[in-house]
Structure formats: structure tokens, C-alpha cells
Amino acid sequence: MQHLKIPRYNGVQLKSVEVDAMIAELKPTNTTSESLYMIIDCAHDPRIYPAILQTLNAKCCLFTEEKISESIKAVAPFLVKIKQMDEFMRWCVQEGVHRNWMIFFTSKIHHVSDLRLHLKRFSIAQGPEGKQYFFRFYDPRVLPVFLMSSETDRGEMLRHIVKISVPKSSAEGALGFIEFTMGKPATQERDSAWPGFS
């Protein structure tokens, strides 16, 4: 992919040094044991789905791989396997990390379709009255609470995931990741950050 044909925001963007720092933190392992993935929610911005169509990284709708309308895809979450930090990925980080567009994680599952089946199960939650609800677990504001509230749910989600990196920003504007890994209690998760954007 040479150039993304997508308009930029006039609003707040990360500085190049901040984008570089986050990309360095997320650099694909490119090993036979682990693959880097992202779940990005197209509902956050109408530019996301057109951008996904332009990347050469493998991707699929998190809900289904069957034929669905373009209007549904345009507001659906997508699972993207990141084999290279191309212009699409840099655009996602620069435009979306501080807008809660996505989460990142590594997995020993190398096929997007297989990993989608594992993750799709978490999109439905059952309330105390037995009613089922759609659950946006991939929202960076929701996932840390979910993972820290139940060891059972945490262990089940991490069964096929090595590490989850959730973008976060402090009240002072500092950006970084909170990371969750299998076998570590929630109170010991790594919390990294660097100077905030302006």
C-alpha cells in the first residue's frame, strides 16, 4: 500500500515521536510462535473501514466471515493480523490510540479465522436476569475492567492470547499501555507510559 486516500482530522493528533514510541512498543514479533493482532472498531469513525480495505494485512470482521452488507461492515469491529507496520497501522496509531479505537494483543494462533472464533464468544454477555447483551469487550475503556473483575473470564480470554496491550491515557494526557498476560495477577500488570501529546 503506497498512500492511504483518507482525510486527516484537523483535531488532536499524536506527534511523530509519540507514534514512533508506540509502534516500537507494538513492533510485530514476526516469529513462528506468536503473531501480533489488533481489534479496531469501525463504529468510532467513518474513515476506519475504508482504511481497513486498503491495508495488505490480513483482516476479517469479528462477528462473521459470511457475506454481510457494507453498511454493517462499516460500523463493525475488525480483527487485523499485523505482519508489518505499514502506513495503515501508523495512521491507526496516530489517529486512534487516544480516541479509544483499538486494542492490541499477541497470540500463538496464526490464522485470523481461528482467532476470530475464540474472541467472538466474548461479544455476548448474560445479565443477572438471564438476558443476553451485546458486549464491546474490545473497547479500551471496558477491557481492563472486565479482565480485572473475574479471574475465570480473564483466564478464558487469555487461553489463546499471550499478551494484551490496551492503550490508555492519564488525566494529565500521558499515553501508554496497560498490559495483561496469562499467569499474572491483575495487580501486577505492566503499566508503561511516555509524555502525553499536545
Secondary structure as GFF3:
##gff-version 3
##sequence-region A 1 198
A	DSSP	alpha_helix	16	26	.	.	.	ID=ss1
A	DSSP	beta_strand	35	41	.	.	.	ID=ss2
A	DSSP	three_ten_helix	42	44	.	.	.	ID=ss3
A	DSSP	alpha_helix	48	54	.	.	.	ID=ss4
A	DSSP	beta_strand	59	61	.	.	.	ID=ss5
A	DSSP	alpha_helix	70	73	.	.	.	ID=ss6
A	DSSP	beta_strand	77	81	.	.	.	ID=ss7
A	DSSP	alpha_helix	87	96	.	.	.	ID=ss8
A	DSSP	three_ten_helix	97	99	.	.	.	ID=ss9
A	DSSP	beta_strand	102	107	.	.	.	ID=ss10
A	DSSP	alpha_helix	112	120	.	.	.	ID=ss11
A	DSSP	three_ten_helix	121	123	.	.	.	ID=ss12
A	DSSP	beta_strand	124	126	.	.	.	ID=ss13
A	DSSP	beta_strand	132	134	.	.	.	ID=ss14
A	DSSP	alpha_helix	143	149	.	.	.	ID=ss15
A	DSSP	alpha_helix	151	157	.	.	.	ID=ss16
A	DSSP	three_ten_helix	158	160	.	.	.	ID=ss17
A	DSSP	beta_strand	161	169	.	.	.	ID=ss18
A	DSSP	beta_strand	175	181	.	.	.	ID=ss19
A	DSSP	three_ten_helix	186	188	.	.	.	ID=ss20
A	DSSP	beta_strand	191	194	.	.	.	ID=ss21
###
